[in-house]
Structures are given as C-alpha cells and as structure tokens.
Amino acid sequence: MSLLAYTQSLGARLPRVRRPRIGWIVVPTALLAVLVFLATTVFLPVEAGNVPARQWRGLQEGGAQGQVQVMRSNEQWQAQWRSMGREAPATLDVQRQTAVFVGLGNRPSAGYSARLVSTTAHDERLFVVWEEVEPTPGQMSAQVVTQPWLFVVVNRGDLAPVIEQRVR
C-alpha cells in the first residue's frame, strides 16, 4: 500500500475538523471588554477636583522663621494677622473654610515669594500645593532681607487638609 492510499484511507475514518464559528471569538472578546470597562470605572479612584481659593501674599511681616500652619479657629486666624501688624480681611468660618499660612522666613532679596500652585479635593482630603519662587539668575531685585508669606482660604472646611510644597 502506498503512502497516499494509506493517508486517504485514514482520512475516511477520521471526523472532519470544522472551523470555529465567529461566535467563539466575538463572545469572549466582548466579555473581556465589559470586564475591563467595569474594572476601570469601579476600581480606579475618582479624579481630583479643583477647589477655588482666596489668597493673600506679601514680602514682609511673614516671620523670621519658616512655618506652615493650618488655622483651626478664628482666633488663630486673627492672631496670625495681628502678629503681622495687619487686620484680618474677614472672619474665618472653620465649619465651612480651611485656612493655611505659609511663611518662608528670611530671604536675602525681594525676588523671593510664595505662590499657590493648586487646591484640589480628593478622597476626603484637601490638597493645598504651594511653591517657593526664587529669582532667576541675572534678575534684578532689591537686595533687602524679606520675609515672604502666603495666606490661602478654601471653602471646604469638611475636608482634612494636606499641605504640600512643590520643589522645582
């Protein structure tokens, strides 16, 4: 018996192999897509939302020592403004508002300042991000000792504040 005759006789006894239908590919792919969609919408954290803030800045009266302070009462708010020789612009409602004071301490020129980068709410926390701005090389600025400061008030007293300094 030749090899060709032998393979033909085996082919007659073996069942024919059928090509899979398109459903065998589409159904698992659709299920996988649904699972990925559900996983990304349910398990990924909610995106942080920007929170509007009021701010006051200055170059003097910020204190010789650097400090970051969260105001927990209207008395602290008023006392910090008085220590700077100024009147508070408004009363602080600690039930509705969160206030943060950033004092940079002594700096060698007027080119330094504190700048608010962002205020965002995320996961029951209020993130207040600030940075120290330094004079650029060659920038002309008064050569006088300054004490830059920044006050930030956010209308979200219900969130736990997290203060972060961004460093460039």
N, CA, C and O of each residue as an XYZ file, in Angstrom:
672
protein
N       0.854     -1.163      0.000
C       0.000      0.000      0.000
C       0.902      1.229      0.000
O       1.892      1.312      0.728
N       0.529      2.147     -0.819
C       1.338      3.348     -0.922
C       0.956      4.321      0.195
O      -0.104      4.194      0.808
N       1.811      5.267      0.442
C       1.578      6.275      1.476
C       0.352      7.110      1.164
O      -0.399      7.475      2.069
N       0.142      7.413     -0.100
C      -1.015      8.197     -0.497
C      -2.310      7.436     -0.236
O      -3.286      8.016      0.239
N      -2.323      6.171     -0.536
C      -3.523      5.367     -0.312
C      -3.778      5.216      1.183
O      -4.924      5.230      1.633
N      -2.692      5.072      1.949
C      -2.842      4.917      3.409
C      -3.432      6.189      4.048
O      -4.331      6.085      4.882
N      -2.954      7.367      3.680
C      -3.475      8.606      4.244
C      -4.904      8.855      3.799
O      -5.691      9.434      4.549
N      -5.254      8.429      2.593
C      -6.627      8.595      2.139
C      -7.559      7.683      2.907
O      -8.691      8.060      3.210
N      -7.093      6.484      3.224
C      -7.947      5.562      3.978
C      -8.119      6.049      5.418
O      -9.185      5.846      5.998
N      -7.100      6.690      6.018
C      -7.235      7.255      7.363
C      -8.179      8.433      7.358
O      -8.961      8.606      8.293
N      -8.118      9.243      6.320
C      -8.971     10.417      6.216
C     -10.425     10.045      6.166
O     -11.271     10.812      6.625
N     -10.741      8.903      5.630
C     -12.132      8.487      5.543
C     -12.677      8.137      6.914
O     -13.869      8.314      7.166
N     -11.809      7.634      7.826
C     -12.272      7.222      9.137
C     -12.232      8.350     10.168
O     -12.956      8.289     11.162
N     -11.414      9.366      9.961
C     -11.315     10.459     10.917
C     -12.441     11.459     10.694
O     -12.826     11.712      9.552
N     -12.980     12.037     11.788
C     -14.025     13.032     11.603
C     -13.434     14.309     11.000
O     -12.269     14.645     11.213
N     -14.254     14.980     10.266
C     -13.801     16.223      9.657
C     -13.680     17.295     10.738
O     -14.534     17.403     11.618
N     -12.628     18.069     10.660
C     -12.423     19.165     11.595
C     -13.151     20.379     11.042
O     -12.933     20.804      9.908
N     -14.035     20.930     11.896
C     -14.808     22.086     11.452
C     -14.129     23.369     11.929
O     -13.558     23.427     13.018
N     -14.206     24.350     11.115
C     -13.656     25.644     11.521
C     -14.550     26.231     12.606
O     -15.772     26.088     12.559
N     -13.930     26.896     13.589
C     -14.771     27.501     14.641
C     -15.611     28.621     14.056
O     -15.203     29.315     13.125
N     -16.785     28.775     14.623
C     -17.663     29.848     14.177
C     -17.189     31.173     14.755
O     -16.421     31.200     15.717
N     -17.637     32.240     14.182
C     -17.221     33.576     14.594
C     -17.659     33.875     16.022
O     -17.018     34.678     16.700
N     -18.722     33.256     16.490
C     -19.221     33.474     17.836
C     -18.219     33.087     18.909
O     -18.207     33.680     19.988
N     -17.387     32.111     18.630
C     -16.386     31.673     19.603
C     -15.308     32.724     19.816
O     -14.589     32.676     20.814
N     -15.187     33.645     18.922
C     -14.208     34.722     19.058
C     -14.871     35.983     19.603
O     -14.306     36.662     20.461
N     -16.047     36.293     19.115
C     -16.716     37.536     19.479
C     -17.188     37.516     20.932
O     -17.012     38.505     21.643
N     -17.774     36.431     21.381
C     -18.334     36.380     22.740
C     -17.245     36.553     23.800
O     -17.414     37.404     24.673
N     -16.147     35.808     23.784
C     -15.118     36.043     24.816
C     -14.497     37.441     24.724
O     -14.172     38.039     25.750
N     -14.332     37.960     23.519
C     -13.770     39.298     23.365
C     -14.716     40.343     23.945
O     -14.266     41.281     24.603
N     -16.004     40.198     23.714
C     -16.983     41.142     24.260
C     -17.021     41.051     25.781
O     -17.099     42.078     26.454
N     -16.968     39.854     26.329
C     -16.945     39.687     27.791
C     -15.696     40.322     28.396
O     -15.770     40.968     29.442
N     -14.575     40.144     27.757
C     -13.336     40.744     28.240
C     -13.425     42.272     28.207
O     -12.969     42.939     29.135
N     -14.005     42.821     27.154
C     -14.152     44.276     27.055
C     -15.063     44.805     28.155
O     -14.775     45.850     28.738
N     -16.142     44.113     28.445
C     -17.056     44.535     29.517
C     -16.342     44.481     30.857
O     -16.483     45.406     31.657
N     -15.584     43.431     31.128
C     -14.845     43.324     32.397
C     -13.812     44.435     32.546
O     -13.656     44.986     33.636
N     -13.115     44.767     31.485
C     -12.127     45.847     31.542
C     -12.820     47.177     31.806
O     -12.334     47.976     32.607
N     -13.942     47.426     31.147
C     -14.696     48.658     31.360
C     -15.169     48.761     32.809
O     -15.016     49.811     33.434
N     -15.732     47.702     33.340
C     -16.198     47.722     34.730
C     -15.042     47.926     35.705
O     -15.179     48.659     36.684
N     -13.928     47.295     35.449
C     -12.775     47.432     36.346
C     -12.254     48.859     36.348
O     -11.873     49.373     37.399
N     -12.230     49.503     35.201
C     -11.701     50.870     35.162
C     -12.672     51.880     35.751
O     -12.236     52.896     36.291
N     -13.966     51.635     35.664
C     -14.919     52.602     36.205
C     -15.195     52.382     37.677
O     -15.508     53.342     38.381
N     -15.094     51.170     38.169
C     -15.428     50.877     39.558
C     -14.208     50.962     40.460
O     -14.294     51.508     41.560
N     -13.086     50.440     40.023
C     -11.940     50.304     40.908
C     -10.918     51.421     40.830
O     -10.106     51.561     41.745
N     -10.927     52.219     39.777
C      -9.987     53.331     39.709
C     -10.499     54.478     40.570
O     -11.710     54.682     40.655
N      -9.605     55.233     41.211
C     -10.051     56.335     42.067
C     -10.680     57.461     41.253
O     -10.396     57.640     40.069
N     -11.526     58.198     41.919
C     -12.172     59.340     41.291
C     -11.136     60.442     41.099
O     -10.277     60.657     41.955
N     -11.223     61.117     40.000
C     -10.272     62.178     39.705
C     -10.441     63.342     40.675
O     -11.553     63.659     41.098
N      -9.340     63.963     41.013
C      -9.372     65.102     41.935
C     -10.041     66.292     41.257
O      -9.897     66.508     40.054
N     -10.776     67.059     42.060
C     -11.452     68.236     41.528
C     -10.840     69.506     42.079
O     -10.532     69.585     43.268
N     -10.663     70.493     41.231
C     -10.125     71.783     41.669
C     -11.115     72.471     42.591
O     -12.328     72.397     42.391
N     -10.585     73.138     43.598
C     -11.395     73.871     44.559
C     -10.941     75.323     44.510
O      -9.747     75.589     44.648
N     -11.861     76.277     44.316
C     -11.455     77.684     44.286
C     -10.932     78.134     45.644
O     -11.391     77.667     46.686
N      -9.971     79.044     45.616
C      -9.357     79.531     46.854
C      -9.113     81.032     46.749
O      -8.903     81.575     45.664
N      -9.149     81.685     47.909
C      -8.744     83.093     48.005
C      -7.340     83.101     48.583
O      -6.989     82.251     49.401
N      -6.543     84.067     48.152
C      -5.175     84.119     48.675
C      -4.720     85.558     48.855
O      -5.163     86.473     48.161
N      -3.804     85.721     49.828
C      -3.141     86.999     50.099
C      -1.663     86.684     50.189
O      -1.266     85.666     50.757
N      -0.837     87.580     49.616
C       0.610     87.379     49.632
C       1.303     88.669     50.009
O       0.758     89.758     49.831
N       2.511     88.537     50.531
C       3.296     89.706     50.856
C       4.766     89.362     50.952
O       5.138     88.189     50.948
N       5.616     90.399     51.039
C       7.058     90.205     51.126
C       7.617     90.514     52.508
O       8.768     90.176     52.784
N       6.849     91.138     53.376
C       7.318     91.483     54.713
C       6.347     90.927     55.754
O       5.235     90.521     55.418
N       6.764     90.911     56.986
C       5.972     90.501     58.144
C       5.652     89.016     58.193
O       4.806     88.612     58.991
N       6.287     88.187     57.378
C       5.987     86.757     57.372
C       6.647     85.985     58.498
O       6.356     84.804     58.688
N       7.520     86.620     59.239
C       8.219     85.944     60.330
C       9.611     85.526     59.921
O       9.846     85.146     58.774
N      10.543     85.597     60.872
C      11.941     85.274     60.580
C      12.148     83.775     60.376
O      13.082     83.369     59.683
N      11.293     82.957     60.967
C      11.394     81.505     60.832
C      10.362     81.009     59.833
O       9.230     81.494     59.816
N      10.737     80.058     59.010
C       9.791     79.476     58.070
C       8.756     78.639     58.799
O       9.086     77.917     59.740
N       7.502     78.732     58.366
C       6.450     77.951     59.004
C       5.292     77.718     58.051
O       5.026     78.521     57.157
N       4.614     76.606     58.261
C       3.375     76.298     57.560
C       2.374     75.948     58.638
O       2.630     75.082     59.475
N       1.230     76.622     58.619
C       0.269     76.446     59.700
C      -1.141     76.377     59.131
O      -1.516     77.177     58.275
N      -1.925     75.404     59.621
C      -3.346     75.307     59.278
C      -4.118     75.968     60.404
O      -3.927     75.633     61.573
N      -4.987     76.904     60.057
C      -5.775     77.631     61.056
C      -6.968     76.783     61.471
O      -7.817     76.439     60.648
N      -7.022     76.447     62.773
C      -8.103     75.608     63.292
C      -9.211     76.405     63.961
O     -10.245     75.846     64.329
N      -9.005     77.702     64.120
C     -10.029     78.543     64.752
C      -9.903     79.969     64.226
O      -8.875     80.358     63.671
N     -10.965     80.730     64.413
C     -10.953     82.135     64.012
C      -9.957     82.917     64.860
O      -9.377     83.895     64.387
N      -9.752     82.498     66.106
C      -8.781     83.175     66.983
C      -7.362     83.029     66.436
O      -6.594     83.991     66.452
N      -7.004     81.835     65.950
C      -5.678     81.642     65.341
C      -5.539     82.510     64.090
O      -4.496     83.120     63.857
N      -6.584     82.555     63.306
C      -6.606     83.371     62.086
C      -6.352     84.831     62.413
O      -5.487     85.466     61.809
N      -7.111     85.369     63.376
C      -6.966     86.765     63.776
C      -5.585     87.020     64.381
O      -4.964     88.043     64.092
N      -5.101     86.102     65.218
C      -3.797     86.274     65.869
C      -2.658     86.303     64.850
O      -1.717     87.082     64.999
N      -2.734     85.465     63.823
C      -1.677     85.453     62.805
C      -1.646     86.778     62.046
O      -0.568     87.307     61.773
N      -2.799     87.310     61.709
C      -2.841     88.603     61.037
C      -2.313     89.710     61.946
O      -1.578     90.589     61.495
N      -2.691     89.670     63.234
C      -2.197     90.689     64.173
C      -0.688     90.598     64.346
O      -0.023     91.626     64.470
N      -0.128     89.380     64.356
C       1.323     89.232     64.501
C       2.067     89.837     63.318
O       3.247     90.168     63.432
N       1.398     89.983     62.202
C       1.989     90.599     61.018
C       1.712     92.096     60.968
O       2.126     92.775     60.028
N       1.009     92.616     61.982
C       0.709     94.034     62.025
C      -0.417     94.433     61.088
O      -0.467     95.579     60.641
N      -1.312     93.520     60.785
C      -2.403     93.780     59.853
C      -3.731     93.334     60.459
O      -3.776     92.527     61.387
N      -4.797     93.880     59.911
C      -6.142     93.446     60.283
C      -6.550     92.285     59.373
O      -6.252     92.295     58.179
N      -7.218     91.308     59.927
C      -7.712     90.193     59.111
C      -8.754     90.718     58.128
O      -9.601     91.527     58.508
N      -8.708     90.275     56.875
C      -9.654     90.783     55.877
C     -11.098     90.339     56.125
O     -12.030     90.971     55.629
N     -11.287     89.276     56.876
C     -12.631     88.765     57.177
C     -12.516     87.790     58.339
O     -11.414     87.411     58.736
N     -13.642     87.393     58.874
C     -13.617     86.347     59.895
C     -13.567     84.998     59.201
O     -14.043     84.850     58.075
N     -12.989     84.017     59.877
C     -12.844     82.680     59.322
C     -13.922     81.777     59.915
O     -14.013     81.638     61.134
N     -14.724     81.173     59.072
C     -15.739     80.210     59.497
C     -15.125     78.814     59.370
O     -15.108     78.243     58.280
N     -14.621     78.263     60.478
C     -13.900     76.988     60.427
C     -14.807     75.812     60.084
O     -14.309     74.748     59.717
N     -16.120     75.974     60.193
C     -17.041     74.909     59.778
C     -17.107     74.803     58.252
O     -17.297     73.715     57.708
N     -16.952     75.932     57.572
C     -17.051     75.964     56.118
C     -15.723     76.202     55.410
O     -15.594     75.891     54.226
N     -14.728     76.752     56.120
C     -13.495     77.167     55.461
C     -12.267     76.538     56.119
O     -12.262     76.205     57.304
N     -11.239     76.393     55.307
C      -9.928     75.963     55.771
C      -8.936     77.050     55.385
O      -8.923     77.514     54.245
N      -8.097     77.459     56.350
C      -7.099     78.498     56.088
C      -5.707     77.935     56.330
O      -5.486     77.169     57.268
N      -4.778     78.323     55.476
C      -3.385     77.871     55.571
C      -2.489     79.096     55.478
O      -2.684     79.957     54.621
N      -1.496     79.166     56.378
C      -0.492     80.226     56.331
C       0.854     79.600     56.012
O       1.249     78.610     56.628
N       1.558     80.181     55.048
C       2.912     79.751     54.691
C       3.821     80.958     54.847
O       3.645     81.964     54.159
N       4.793     80.864     55.749
C       5.809     81.896     55.914
C       7.155     81.312     55.527
O       7.545     80.270     56.053
N       7.867     81.954     54.628
C       9.144     81.405     54.143
C      10.321     81.722     55.059
O      11.379     81.107     54.926
N      10.164     82.655     55.974
C      11.293     83.066     56.799
C      12.125     84.107     56.067
O      11.702     84.632     55.037
N      13.303     84.405     56.595
C      14.174     85.429     55.998
C      14.727     84.967     54.651
O      15.206     83.841     54.513
N      14.652     85.861     53.662
C      15.231     85.623     52.346
C      16.089     86.836     52.001
O      15.772     87.948     52.424
N      17.182     86.647     51.232
C      18.163     87.718     51.022
C      17.769     88.800     50.020
O      18.472     89.805     49.916
N      16.672     88.635     49.279
C      16.306     89.677     48.314
C      14.800     89.689     48.095
O      14.076     88.818     48.577
N      14.347     90.693     47.359
C      12.924     90.840     47.082
C      12.462     89.926     45.956
O      11.281     89.953     45.610
N      13.330     89.130     45.376
C      12.957     88.234     44.287
C      12.285     86.956     44.745
O      11.837     86.173     43.907
N      12.200     86.715     46.044
C      11.594     85.506     46.579
C      10.122     85.746     46.895
O       9.739     86.841     47.306
N       9.301     84.719     46.700
C       7.893     84.803     47.078
C       7.332     83.395     47.231
O       7.936     82.416     46.794
N       6.166     83.316     47.860
C       5.435     82.054     47.979
C       4.267     82.127     47.008
O       3.577     83.144     46.936
N       4.042     81.040     46.255
C       2.998     81.032     45.237
C       2.116     79.807     45.409
O       2.612     78.697     45.602
N       0.807     80.015     45.336
C      -0.151     78.911     45.386
C      -0.162     78.210     44.033
O      -0.360     78.846     42.999
N       0.052     76.893     44.045
C       0.055     76.111     42.806
C      -1.340     75.563     42.531
O      -1.862     75.723     41.427
N      -1.954     74.911     43.535
C      -3.287     74.347     43.319
C      -3.957     74.030     44.641
O      -3.298     73.853     45.665
N      -5.275     73.961     44.600
C      -6.082     73.463     45.715
C      -7.063     72.466     45.111
O      -7.900     72.835     44.288
N      -6.961     71.206     45.519
C      -7.817     70.158     44.979
C      -8.400     69.316     46.100
O      -7.790     69.160     47.158
N      -9.586     68.775     45.857
C     -10.245     67.873     46.799
C     -10.206     66.473     46.204
O     -10.548     66.267     45.039
N      -9.778     65.500     47.034
C      -9.675     64.119     46.571
C      -9.661     63.200     47.782
O      -8.904     63.424     48.726
N     -10.497     62.163     47.759
C     -10.548     61.155     48.824
C     -10.703     61.771     50.208
O      -9.945     61.440     51.121
N     -11.662     62.649     50.371
C     -11.961     63.276     51.664
C     -10.801     64.108     52.210
O     -10.724     64.349     53.415
N      -9.899     64.546     51.329
C      -8.782     65.399     51.744
C      -8.707     66.615     50.832
O      -9.087     66.570     49.662
N      -8.213     67.684     51.399
C      -7.996     68.923     50.663
C      -6.488     69.096     50.495
O      -5.761     69.250     51.477
N      -6.024     69.071     49.252
C      -4.602     69.216     48.963
C      -4.323     70.673     48.587
O      -4.874     71.193     47.617
N      -3.464     71.317     49.366
C      -3.028     72.678     49.090
C      -1.554     72.577     48.706
O      -0.717     72.216     49.534
N      -1.242     72.890     47.468
C       0.124     72.772     46.958
C       0.660     74.176     46.697
O       0.034     74.977     46.003
N       1.836     74.457     47.268
C       2.456     75.764     47.095
C       3.926     75.563     46.731
O       4.476     74.473     46.883
N       4.543     76.634     46.251
C       5.967     76.563     45.923
C       6.644     77.881     46.255
O       6.016     78.939     46.297
N       7.939     77.785     46.488
C       8.745     78.989     46.698
C       9.312     79.411     45.356
O       9.942     78.620     44.654
N       9.082     80.665     45.011
C       9.606     81.219     43.765
C      10.900     81.947     44.096
O      10.927     82.814     44.969
N      11.966     81.594     43.400
C      13.276     82.213     43.606
C      13.600     83.101     42.415
O      13.111     82.868     41.309
N      14.417     84.111     42.638
C      14.795     84.960     41.492
C      15.621     84.163     40.489
O      16.433     83.319     40.870
N      15.411     84.432     39.227
C      16.193     83.759     38.196
C      17.582     84.369     38.147
O      17.743     85.535     38.505
N      18.586     83.626     37.717
C      19.930     84.184     37.633
C      19.960     85.412     36.733
O      19.460     85.381     35.608
N      20.534     86.469     37.224
C      20.623     87.715     36.479
C      19.424     88.629     36.657
O      19.433     89.757     36.163
N      18.382     88.163     37.358
C      17.198     89.001     37.581
C      17.543     90.103     38.571
O      18.179     89.854     39.595
N      17.120     91.317     38.259
C      17.366     92.434     39.159
C      16.279     92.455     40.223
O      15.089     92.436     39.907
N      16.692     92.493     41.482
C      15.736     92.606     42.587
C      16.429     93.343     43.727
O      17.655     93.327     43.843
N      15.633     93.983     44.554
C      16.188     94.759     45.671
C      16.933     93.832     46.626
O      16.419     92.779     47.005
N      18.133     94.223     47.009
C      18.945     93.437     47.925
C      18.605     93.839     49.358
O      19.343     94.579     50.007
N      17.489     93.342     49.824
C      16.995     93.643     51.147
C      16.416     92.348     51.721
O      15.850     91.541     50.983
N      16.553     92.149     53.009
C      16.018     90.944     53.633
C      14.492     91.026     53.637
O      13.913     92.001     54.117
N      13.858     90.000     53.100
C      12.394     89.944     53.067
C      11.917     88.724     53.833
O      12.697     87.821     54.138
N      10.643     88.706     54.138
C      10.006     87.577     54.824
C       8.695     87.255     54.089
O       7.616     87.600     54.570
N       8.788     86.594     52.925
C       7.594     86.341     52.116
C       6.588     85.438     52.835
O       6.957     84.551     53.605
N       5.304     85.693     52.558
C       4.252     84.899     53.174
C       3.091     84.727     52.207
O       2.963     85.454     51.221
N       2.243     83.742     52.516
C       1.073     83.422     51.707
C      -0.035     82.932     52.633
O       0.191     82.056     53.466
N      -1.223     83.493     52.488
C      -2.427     83.019     53.166
C      -3.342     82.429     52.098
O      -3.518     83.019     51.032
N      -3.920     81.274     52.380
C      -4.870     80.640     51.465
C      -6.117     80.277     52.262
O      -6.014     79.687     53.338
N      -7.290     80.622     51.745
C      -8.565     80.244     52.359
C      -9.389     79.515     51.308
O      -9.614     80.015     50.206
N      -9.836     78.305     51.685
C     -10.608     77.459     50.788
C     -11.958     77.176     51.436
O     -12.022     76.895     52.633
N     -13.022     77.246     50.672
C     -14.364     76.991     51.204
C     -14.662     75.494     51.271
O     -15.650     75.027     50.705
N     -13.818     74.756     51.954
C     -14.045     73.334     52.201
C     -13.525     73.013     53.604
O     -12.430     72.471     53.749
N     -14.293     73.340     54.619
C     -13.900     73.066     55.992
C     -14.155     71.631     56.396
O     -13.720     71.211     57.468
N     -14.862     70.852     55.552
C     -15.213     69.477     55.884
C     -14.121     68.477     55.529
O     -14.235     67.303     55.880
N     -13.065     68.910     54.844
C     -12.007     68.001     54.403
C     -10.744     68.164     55.245
O     -10.444     69.257     55.724
N     -10.018     67.083     55.417
C      -8.740     67.119     56.138
C      -7.675     67.732     55.229
O      -7.448     67.236     54.126
N      -7.020     68.806     55.679
C      -6.042     69.459     54.800
C      -4.705     68.709     54.738
O      -4.217     68.197     55.746
N      -4.135     68.658     53.550
C      -2.810     68.122     53.308
C      -2.040     69.225     52.601
O      -2.407     69.636     51.500
N      -0.970     69.706     53.231
C      -0.187     70.826     52.690
C       1.074     70.237     52.049
O       1.809     69.488     52.692
N       1.317     70.575     50.795
C       2.489     70.055     50.077
C       3.256     71.214     49.458
O       2.672     72.155     48.920
N       4.577     71.122     49.548
C       5.418     72.095     48.862
C       5.952     71.471     47.601
O       6.550     70.395     47.642
N       5.746     72.130     46.478
C       6.295     71.653     45.209
C       7.687     72.238     45.047
O       7.888     73.441     45.218
N       8.632     71.397     44.723
C      10.014     71.832     44.534
C      10.354     71.661     43.070
O      10.134     70.594     42.496
N      10.885     72.697     42.471
C      11.268     72.623     41.055
C      12.638     72.056     40.904
O      13.129     71.918     39.784
